[in-house]
Amino acid sequence: MASDDPTDAEAACFEAGIKFGSLYHQFAGTPVSPDSAASLETAMAESIENQPHCIDVTVDVLTDELEAELADSSADYTELTGRFLAVEIVVDYEGCEVVTRMEMEDGYPLMRLESVRS
């Protein structure tokens, strides 16, 4: 490997970033309600798990947050945003496992690298 080639850990981190970008931007704005949350979680996780090197995806639509959002609304649904999601994505690239997570932090859906293991 040339000295400027990415390491397996760097490539695994890149792959995880691609998965998060795809997940967030593909589903942001999707109509969601407390009743449809579970099926949306499954659809999101299964679509991202189709991507190369992805070994596990956990998507939790925060139904308590949805219910609070809808409490004073005449609508039965709202649009999906990061504030209604908690996500974990695990990528394995050439034996290097990367765990990433998205959770709300200071009002922002922060995507972060949790661990890198060879």
Order of alpha helices (4+ residues) and beta strands (2+ residues): alpha-beta-alpha-beta-alpha-beta-beta-beta-beta
